Amino acid sequence: MDTEATYKRIVLKFGTSLLTGGSDCLNREMMADLVGQVAAVRALGAEIVIVSSGAVAAGRHALKSNAALKGVPLRQVLAAVGQARLMQIYEELFEKHDVIVAQALLTREDMTSRTGYLNARNTLMSLMDTGIIGVVNENDVVAVDELEGLRFGDNDNLSAMVANLVDADLLVILSDIDGLYTADPRSNPEARLIPIVHDIDAAVIGMAGNTAGKLGTGGMATKIEAARLATSCGITVAIANGREKDIIVRLAQGALAGTRFVPSSSKLESRARWLLSGLSTRGKLILDNGAANALTEQNKSLLPSGIKSLEGTWERGDIVDLCTESGEKLGSGIANYAFSDVSRLKGRHSREIASLVNHAYGAEIVHRNNMAIIHRRINGIG
């Protein structure tokens, strides 16, 4: 086995049909194999986030049936009961590899809300920074079809949004499907597996018939939709059969398995272009020389002590420009604090944040994970 992973930040999506092994309950043997592979990839130096289905299936098996509940209330109960059982299994299995896991339940509202997006991103980034594996699922207890706009609808699209949220290098969508075929292999013996896709065009979309399993909510069509979203953000995507031996390890090391979707743009370019475009900029932070050097030379976060003055007005989660006292733009970033807060915090120490503004979202005004620097100078050169 290679000593390090080709991809450094990976989002893994596990489908219900894979986790249950085609049965009506979670398959611990299958999950143990997947967890073992995740631990192996983590040991190779990769940061990992898991988007896991299976909660509703676990809840359905635990409750068997309940005639008193139907429709949305039933799904909410199944999700609430099953999510606890799903996480318990993950905790037990990862503990054998000395890995800590954390649960993160998201709704579409969390991803579209400015503050919700920032909170989710900061939490998942912090988990990865501390070596903890986040296990993400949709919060079905509150995200229901009747509450329009709150549901992702399937975990394939959720996984693509999470991959974009954490700036992943690779999104792996695993189920009991080998990948994208030219036709449905269950009904057409001449169907061929497509090993690599460079452009998700109408022809590719047309090949994606609905092949969802009896317990799943997404078929190949939703996987292609997720792949199109992720590749447009500069993320490589692999759709593969999770039952293949060492599939996660092989994909993490760059092997071609299942179907690989090539990014349509550079991840760094697409994110930096958005941050630096100026189209969404709401204000400006003027930094002292020490803070400017910390950002451009040391890849550091921006702390309140380094801020000399500010211009404009913004809310938490808006984009602000980062400038020197002479007016040179160093870059842009997502503000962790609103204008009203930063006006009180500028020039002060991070330990004073809670007492000055009565709340704290972290020590950083702009975290290094949420900024794009135009020009980095190494050791003051450049």
QUIGIQUI-V651876 format. One record per residue. BURIAL is 1 if it has 9 or more other ideal C-beta (glycine too) atoms within 8 Angstrom, else 0. D_LAST is the distance of its C-alpha to the last C-alpha in Angstrom with 2 decimals. Layout:
burial = (BURIAL,BURIAL)
d_last = (D_LAST,D_LAST)
This chain:
burial = (0,0,0,0,1,0,1,0,1,1,1,1,1,1,1,1,1,1,1,1,0,0,0,0,0,1,1,0,0,1,1,1,0,1,1,1,1,1,1,1,1,1,0,1,0,1,0,1,1,1,1,1,1,1,1,1,1,1,1,1,1,1,1,0,0,0,0,0,0,0,0,0,0,1,1,1,1,1,1,1,1,1,1,0,1,1,1,0,1,1,1,0,1,1,0,0,1,0,1,0,1,1,1,1,1,1,1,1,1,1,1,0,0,1,1,1,1,1,1,1,1,1,1,1,1,0,1,1,0,0,0,1,1,1,1,1,1,1,1,1,1,0,1,1,0,0,1,0,0,1,1,1,0,1,1,1,1,1,1,1,1,1,1,1,1,1,0,1,1,1,1,1,1,1,1,1,1,0,1,1,1,0,1,1,1,0,0,0,0,0,1,0,1,1,0,1,1,0,0,1,0,0,0,1,1,0,1,1,1,0,1,0,1,0,0,1,1,1,1,1,1,1,1,1,1,1,1,1,1,1,1,1,1,1,1,1,1,1,1,1,1,1,0,1,0,0,1,1,1,1,1,1,1,0,0,0,1,1,1,1,1,1,1,0,1,0,1,0,1,1,1,1,0,0,1,1,0,0,0,0,1,1,1,1,1,1,1,1,0,0,1,1,1,1,1,1,1,0,0,0,1,1,1,1,1,1,1,1,0,1,0,1,0,1,1,1,1,1,1,1,1,1,1,1,1,0,0,0,1,1,1,1,1,1,1,1,1,1,1,0,1,1,0,1,1,1,0,1,0,1,0,1,1,0,0,1,1,0,0,0,0,0,0,1,1,1,1,1,0,1,1,1,1,0,0,0,1,0,0,0,0,0)
d_last = (38.69,34.95,33.08,30.72,30.81,29.08,28.65,27.17,28.63,32.10,34.72,38.25,41.14,44.63,47.51,50.97,52.73,50.55,50.94,54.69,55.22,57.34,59.67,60.25,58.41,55.17,55.24,54.09,54.02,51.66,49.46,49.45,48.20,45.36,44.41,44.47,42.04,39.70,39.81,39.10,36.02,34.81,35.30,33.00,30.12,30.42,30.64,33.78,35.55,39.13,40.84,44.48,47.64,51.04,51.90,54.60,56.08,56.22,57.87,60.36,61.40,61.81,63.94,65.75,67.03,67.71,70.08,69.54,65.98,64.84,61.89,58.88,60.42,61.06,57.48,56.22,58.57,57.70,53.97,54.51,56.75,54.78,51.30,52.50,53.99,50.94,48.64,51.23,51.17,47.39,47.37,50.09,48.52,44.97,46.44,47.74,44.15,43.08,40.98,41.18,41.37,41.24,42.91,41.20,43.50,42.02,43.52,42.17,42.23,39.74,37.28,37.89,38.03,34.75,35.45,37.12,34.15,31.79,34.34,34.90,31.21,30.53,33.67,33.00,29.38,30.76,33.46,31.04,28.90,32.15,33.43,36.19,37.23,38.00,41.07,41.00,44.06,45.26,47.22,50.52,52.39,51.00,49.54,52.64,53.54,55.54,52.52,50.93,47.18,46.84,47.14,44.69,47.84,46.68,44.21,42.67,41.07,40.33,38.42,36.24,35.52,34.73,32.40,30.48,30.75,29.00,26.51,28.52,27.67,31.38,34.57,37.78,41.04,43.95,47.62,50.68,49.53,48.03,45.74,46.16,49.22,50.48,53.51,54.96,55.70,58.49,60.56,59.29,59.54,57.56,54.44,51.31,48.22,45.05,42.34,39.30,38.77,35.98,37.26,39.47,41.77,45.40,46.73,44.83,45.90,49.44,49.51,48.85,52.39,53.12,53.60,53.35,55.39,58.27,56.26,52.90,51.82,49.32,49.99,47.85,47.45,45.61,43.44,42.43,41.75,39.51,37.73,37.12,35.57,33.32,32.17,31.33,28.85,27.20,29.40,31.42,35.09,37.93,41.58,43.75,46.95,46.46,49.56,47.97,47.45,44.00,42.68,39.93,38.70,38.79,36.92,34.22,33.77,33.41,37.05,38.57,41.49,43.25,41.40,37.62,36.08,32.79,30.20,30.26,26.62,23.45,23.74,20.10,20.21,23.59,22.84,19.49,21.23,24.03,22.04,19.79,22.66,23.94,27.44,28.24,26.22,28.63,26.74,23.72,22.58,21.07,19.17,18.92,15.84,16.84,17.14,13.90,12.07,14.59,13.88,10.12,9.82,13.43,14.72,17.50,20.17,20.78,23.73,26.03,25.34,21.85,23.28,24.23,25.96,26.56,27.74,29.92,32.05,31.75,33.48,32.35,30.73,29.39,25.81,23.92,20.65,18.25,17.11,16.01,18.80,17.60,18.05,14.58,15.13,12.98,15.39,19.07,21.50,25.20,26.79,28.93,30.92,32.53,31.85,35.02,33.88,30.36,31.96,33.93,31.23,28.29,27.58,30.02,29.86,30.04,33.42,34.86,34.21,37.63,39.55,37.78,37.97,40.71,38.74,35.64,33.50,31.20,28.98,26.03,25.89,23.44,23.23,20.13,22.37,22.90,19.51,16.91,13.33,11.84,8.13,7.45,4.98,6.89,8.62,6.69,3.80,0.00)
